[in-house]
Each structure stands twice: as C-alpha cells, then as structure tokens.
Amino acid sequence: MHCQICSSNELIHVTSLGHHALPDVFVAPQEAAEPFTVYPLDLYVCGRCWLAQIGHAVDPALLFRDFVYTTESNPASRPHFQRLVDSLVERFQLGTEDLAVDLASNDGTLLEQYAGRVRVLGVDPSSTTGLAIAKGLPTIVDFFTEATAEKILATYQPAKVITTMNAFAHIKELDAFMSGVVTLLAEDGVFVTESHHLQNVITKMHYDLIHHEHLRFYSLQPLTVLFARYGLEVFDVEETATQGGSILVYAGRTGVRPVSANVPRLLEQETAAGLYSIDTYQAWTARLMQSKQRLMSLLYGLKAQGATIAGIGASAKGNTILNYCGIRPDVLDYITDGSELKQGKLAPGSLIPVTADQELLDRQPDYALVLTSNLKDIIIRKLTEKGYQGKFIVAGEVPSVE
C-alpha cells in the first residue's frame, strides 16, 4: 500500500474503525434480511508527506451508484456558496464571458449562485445531476479526467475558476483528476477546493468524518506536495466552519500570484497542533476508544431507565457513528432525515428505520441523538422552535446532553 499523494510506502496505521457498509447506500425494508457487503475502515498517516488517509478505497461506481446526498439538503450550503461565489467574482474580476466550472457539482447549488454573472458548467457522475439539469444548468454526467477536460475545451474556453467543494477527498483517481484540472485551467485561472480540515478531525474528535467516501483528510503540507507535482501552488487559504471545520484552499499556476501570509501561518498552526508528529495520532486513537465507550455507556444507561431515543440526520457521518459504536434498533427507534430519498429505508449497516423529520415532533421521544455534528447548533435550534420537547444528545469526545 502506498500514500495516495506522494506514493511513499511509509504508511503508519493509526486505527481501525471496523468493517462498514457503504455510507450512502440505504436499504429497502424488504431487503433487510439479505446479506450486504462491508469494507474495512482503517486510518493511516503517511510518514513522509503526513497525509491522513483510509486504507481501502471502494470502487467509485459502487460508492456513488445510489448516491442520495444533495447539497440543498444541507441548510448551510446555499448561504455559504453565495458568499464564496460573490467573493470569487469580485476578487478575480470575473465577467460574463469567463467560464466557472464546478467539479462534483451535485444538484447545482453552487452554480446557481453565479446567476448569469459568468458562464457555468458542472461535472458530476452521480444521479443527483438530474436536479441540476432540471434547473437548466449545463452539466456533464461523468467522472472528471483529462479526457473530460479536453472534451470541455472543444466547446468552451479555459476555465477562469474551477471549484471542488467538499468532494476533493472523495476522488479515487487523483492523478487523472488533477491532470484534468491543469488541462482545463486558464493560465491565470484559480483552482479552489474546500475540504474538511484534518486538524479538526484530530483536535475536536470528528471521527464521524471517516467513512469510505472520504479517502483523504487534508492538512496544508500534503496539499502543497500534491499541487506542486502539477505545476500549481497554494497562494491563499482560509479556515471555514463548513463540515465542522474546513480549509478553503486557493491554488494557481506556480509564480502567477503572490502567496498570502495565510499560507505559512496555517502551516505553523498545524505543526503546533501536532499534525506532523506520530505521537499525536497514537494519543488520538486512545481518545477515540474512550469516546465510543462514553457514548455507549450513556445510551445503554438511558435505555435501561426506559427512555425512548431517536436519531437525527441519516448522514454518512452519522452512519460512521452508528456502525463504529454498534448502535442498532434496540438503542435508536428510528432516525429522522429531511431527504425523501432516504425516508422509508433503513440506514446502511445498522438497519435503523429512516423517517421524515415530522416523526420526531409527532412522537416526542425522550432523547434525540444528533448524528450530524457539524449542524448540531442549527438542528437543535430549529427542532426546539418547532416544538420538540425532549433532550438532545451530542456525540462528541465527551457526549453531552443538552
């Protein structure tokens, strides 16, 4: 096994989260008794470039065949993308003849924010692209590679901006993807990625971000190594609140743009946080096991008292929590989720029924386990305003009841 960025064989095993079903492949009730495939979920870190990564990459054709996540289902996405697009248009002086391409464009939520200010194009292999196409957004339904980039250039000019939002860690064929980026990018173009920040996975115990859709967990040093191989350099970086804490990285062709002081500043911060020391990961593994034990002790203690408990948010992150901790229908009666694509099905691995959000308000369970930690504040506020009267359990390093 080799590092997904630098190809080194100096991979250090950090921990195993067990064997998991694919996180976004939900099960029809009539198929509940049928066997399903599980895959090892192990975390490694590269001793050379310090990329954190999982050890087993599932075939994307299986992983995203029945992909049910839509960008618009996350209430924080639209305002975040609106702010980003406004900034891109102003900062890089984009005009109506410039091309902006969104890779892994999903339902087109980001592209919508350009609203006629530039030419737009989305590329995404999943079935969610049907929603974007229905909105009239030009979309290529395919994986993005150098061949895809050449196909685009046969019709369009080079892209002034290429974005990949919260999907850069999903890409298995990273070399083919990056070759496509440098082929499509204009000489003065900007490649913008947003990914969950490894620092938050480690310091805030966001282990729920570890699942088979996330092949890598980025910090700045390995990204710098990756981009340099393709003649690109990071010229700016921002920390954002997305996904519980992400990094928004701006890259361009080497030497074209001045490098912001934000870049060395973040590298210093990551070093101080221990991201480039194996001792940090060994300590994290011990903390992870304690977190699991605390959550299960809390849940089983409440069930022993006769409490009713539901889950909130049938997300991929939530499914990591359920399957790592072994939470099953004897603990959670059901999980509520706003996506109609998930409702009426069973969560992968745990086989807990997924229902509409209204179920929580109608049945009023004693406790609600928040399974989307990055949205916990929004979820708690909205459900309280709508009339939920029970208590919330937040599955952090030390689970809390709110």
Helices and strands as residue ranges (DSSP letters): E 11-20, G 29-31, E 39-46, E 52-54, H 60-63, G 71-73, H 77-91, E 99-103, H 109-112, E 119-123, H 129-134, E 139-140, H 146-153, E 159-165, H 174-184, E 185-196, H 198-203, G 207-209, E 216-217, H 220-228, E 232-240, G 242-244, E 246-253, H 262-272, H 278-304, E 309-312, H 316-325, E 335-336, E 354-355, H 358-363, E 367-370, G 373-375, H 376-386, E 391-394, E 400-401
